Amino acid sequence: MSDHRITMTMLGATGSGKTTYLHGMYATLSMGLRGYFMYATDPDTDLDLAEAWEALCADGRLPAPNNEDPIDYEFVLRHGVTSLVDFDCQDFRGGAATQRGGDGAPADIAALTERLERSDSIFLVLDGQHVGRWVADDTPAHLNPAADPMKIARFSRAISNVCDGRRQRGEPSPSIVVLVTKADLLGEISGLPTHEALEKTARNLSKLVKVIDSEGVTAMLCPVQLGSFGEASPATVDPTLVDPQNLHHPMIFALLHYLDEGIVRHGEEHVRAVGRQLDEQAQELAGLRSGGMIRNYFKRNEISRKDAEIAAGRELHGEAQARVAAARVRAEQLVEELRNMPVYRSGKLQIG
């Protein structure tokens, strides 16, 4: 287990590929990739995921859709032998985010709403074939809600509410990963070379997912695929076409944002606050010692206590500085891992 924990939640319409992505991501990282490694804290969970991946690679069987009972996952992400972060994940069915709540509604609808409020990272999962059609239509600024199979307006509004609530509480907005599954279909359906379809998607993403234009929101566009399986959504695919791409990048980005916002930025604020407190204590100590030998004799207990407070404060100050420095070094390493990925900060597109 690590000292850090990220609550991650995925939003996506039914059939968008949330469960399949989660299985592929774990399979990729559980085998290790460029020094990164992931394991499930529950051995039975590890076995279930491994068996599902074997069924895909051997027989072409895709993971079954979820029912109304969300599946809990506890993952630990490592780099080498160093545990970086614990991921608390829950896999909800697509309908949990799109159906009406209220009396008599399935319990997972309210559970997903509550979970979003405390999520450190939100993955918005979009089906690549629908994104490809949007690109083919020249990326219109507005989609007809009745004809939007991705339910983007609903999801974007829900994420925006979460970001607004956290900002009002003085908390950083969750990181947002716009996860485009079945990325091989982007070029095929749009009629453009894949890299051009991706560039067009990146340039115009705020038309599709309007929340990424919000102040204080950091997001990344990440195309992923398990293989080149075509447009159909069968229960089985050709196992020889399994070819995972980019599946680890969303987890790396979630950790990078957590380090930047939760450790470095807030840690630096804490270091400055402790430093100011030490300065005040030093002035108080100087005042106690300024009265001469006789006065100091009578105040020796108070002086000794203040000395001890300052020593303890300096130790905490050093530990906080060390945590910030370590987080900054780790963040710089993660930035390299995400080089050339489209990242949005308060609506401004950057290439990571």
N, C-alpha and C positions, 0 to 999 in steps of 0.2 A: 504494500500500500504506500501511497505518496502523502505528502503534506498538503496537497492541493486537490480540489474536487470541483468538477464542472457538471452542472445539470444541463443535459442536452435534450431537446425536444424536436421531433420532426413533424412538419405539417405537409400534407399533400393529399390530393384527391385520390379516390379509389383507383387502383391500377397504375399509379404514378411511379411505383418502383421503390417505395420506402423500405419494405422488408427485404427485398432482393438486394438493395444497396447495402443494408446493414450486414447481411450475411457475407456479401462479397468483400466489404471493408474488413470484417473480422478475419476472413480467410487470408486476405492479403497481409495484414499486419501480424496475425498470429504466426505466420511463417517468417516474418521479419522482412523489412525493406529499408535499405540504406541505413542500417543501424537502429531503426525504430521497430519496436516489437510490442504487441498487445496480447494480454491474456484476460480471460474471464475469471473473476474471483471464485465463482461457483464451478467446480469441476464438471457437474452435470450440464451446466450451460455450455461449457466448452465442448463437451461431447455432442450435445444436440446440434450446435452450429457446425462442428466438424462433419457430422453425419449428413447434414443437409447439403454442405458443400460437396461432399463426395458423391451424393446423389445427383447433383448438377453436373459434375465433371465426368462421371461415369455413365449416367443414364439420361442426362439432359433434363432432369426433373427440377423445375423451379420451386422455390419455397412457396408453401400454401399461404393464401391471404389470412390475415388475423381475424379473429372473432371479436366479440365485445369485451373480452378480458385482455387488457394490455399485457404485454410480455416485458418483464423487468430484466435489464442487463446491467451488470456492474463490471466495467472494464478498467484495467490499469494500462496506461501507455508508458512504455519505457524507451530510453535511448541507451543502448548498451545494457549495463546492469543498473542504471539509475532510473528509479521510478519517477516519472515526470508529473503525472496527474491521474486521478481517478475520474472516470466518466460514468455518471449515473444516467442511463438511457432507459426509455420506455417506448415500446413499439405499439402504437395505437392503430386501429383500423382506420381507413380513409374516411369513413362516415362519421367518426367521432368529431371531426373538425368541420363537417359540412351539414350535419343534420340539426334540426331544431331541438333545443333543450327544454327544460321545464318538467312539470309533473308527469310521471310515467315514462320519461325518456330514459334511454340506456345510461347507466352510471358513468360510462367512460366519457360521455360528452362533458359533464361537469368536471371530471377528473382531469381532462386535458386542459380545460380553461384554467383550473387552479394551477396546474403544472407550468403553463406558459408564464404565469405571473412571477415565478421564481426561477425561470430558466436563464442560465448564463450564455447559452448559445441556442439559436433556432435554425434548423435546416428547413428551408422551403423547397420542397421536392417538386420539380416540374418535369413532365413527360417530354422527352426530346422530340417526339413526332409532332406534338402540338406546338412546341416552340418553333420547329422547322416550318410549320404552316404559317405561323405569325411572321417569320422572316420572309417567307415567300410572298406574303401579302404586303410587304414593304413596311413592316413593324408599325402598324397603326397605334395611335396614342390611346385609343379606347377600344375595348372589346365588348361585344354584346354579352351582358351577363347571362342571358338565356342560352347562349351558344358557346360559353367558355367552359370546356371540360376540365380546365385546370383550377377553377374556382379562385383565381388569383385575387380578385378584388376583396373577397371575404377574408382570405389569409392575410393580405397586406394590411387590411384594416385591423385585424386582430393583433398583428405584430406591432403596428403603430400605437395601439392602445397600451401594449406592454411597455414600449419604449417611453411613452409619455409618463406612465405611472412611475417608472424607475427614475426618470429624470426629476420628477417632482420630489422623490424621496432622496435625491442627491446621490443616486447610484448610477453607475455606467450602464448604458443600453447593452442588451445582449448582442453578441456577435451574430451576424446573419449570413448564412451560406445559402445562396441560390443554387441549388443542386439540380443540374439538368441531366437527367438519366437518359439512357439510350442515345448517347451523344452521336453515335454513328449515323443516326437518322437525320441529323441537322442538315448535312449537305445533301443527302439523298432526296429529302422532301423539299428543301428550299430551292434546289436546282443550282446551288452555288458550291464551289469547292469548300470543304469542311472548314478550313481556316478562315475563309471569307465569311461564312455563315456565323462562325463564332465571333469574329470581329464586329459584325453587324449587330449581333445579339448584345455584345458588351457595350457598344456605343449607345444603344437604345434601351438598355435594360430598365431605366427609370420610367419609361413609358409603360412597361409591363408590370413592374414591381415598384409602385410609387413610394413605398416607405423608405427605400434606399436614398431618397432625396432629403430625408429629414436630418436636421441638425443633430450632430452627436452620434449618428448611426454609422457603424462600420460594417461593410458587407463584402463578400467575395462571390464572384461567379465561378462555378466549378462544373465543367462538363465531365461526366463519368459514364462508363459503360462496363458491363460484364462481358460483353461479346457483341458480335455483329449478327444479331438474330432477326433483323428485318422488322416490318411494321406490325405483323400479327402478334397477338398476345396469347400464345398457346400455353398449356400447362407444361409442355416439354419443348426443348430446343435441341439443336444439333450440338452435342457436347464438344465436338472438335472446334467449334467456333467460340468457345469460352476464351476471352482475352481481356482480363481486367485492366482498366486504365484510370489513373488519377484517384483511385478510391480512398487513399490515405490523406489526400490534401485537405478535405473538410475538417478532419480531426486535428490536423496540424494547425489550421487556421484558428479553430476554436481555442486551442492552447495558446497560440500567439496573442490573440486578443485578450485572453485572461491574464497573461503575463504583463502585457502593455498597460491594460487598464486597471486590473485588480492588484497587481504587485508593484510594478514600476511606478505608475503615476500616484497611486494612493500610498505606496511605500515611501516615495519621496516626500509627500506631504507629511507623513508620520515622522520621518527623519528630521524635517525642518522644525516640526512642533517639539520634538524631544530636544533638539539643539537649542531652541528658544528657552525651554524650561531649564536646561543646564546653565545657560547664561544667567538667568534670573537667580538660580541657586548659588552660582559663583559670586554674584553681587551680594547676596544675603550673607554668605560666608565671609566675604571681605569685610562687611559691616560688623559682623560679630568679632572679627579679629582686630578691629581697628581701635579697640578701647584700651590697649596697653596690657602689660603682663598680669597685673592684679585683677583687672576686670575679666580678662580671658580665663583666669584661674576659676572664677566663679561660674563662668559660662562654658567650662570645658566639656560638660556633657552635651550641651546644645551644639557646640562646635563639632564634637565627635559624631553626633547624630547627622548633622548636615554633611560632614565629610563622607559618611557612609551612604547617604542618599545620592550624593554626586557620583560616587564610585559606581553605585548600582545603575544610575542613569547613564553613565558613560558606557557601561557594559551593554545595556539595552540599545543604546545609540549605535554602538559598533555592530551588534547583531543585526539591527535593522538595515544598516548600510550594506552589510554583507549579503543580506537577502535581496536587496534591490540590485546590487551589482551582479549577483548570480542570475537573477531573472533577466537582467538586461543582456547578459552574455548569451543566455539560452534563447532569448527572443531574436537576437541577431542571427543565430544559427537557423532558427525557424524561417526567418525572412529569406534566407538563401534557398531553403527547401521550396518556397512558394514563388520563386522568381518567375516572372512572366505571367503570373496569374492576375486577372483583372480584379482590382480591389477598389472599393468606393468608400470615401470618407466624407460624410456630410454631403453626399451627392456628387462629389468630384471623383472622376475616374482616374485611377493610378494603375500603373502596371507594377505588381509586386516584385 
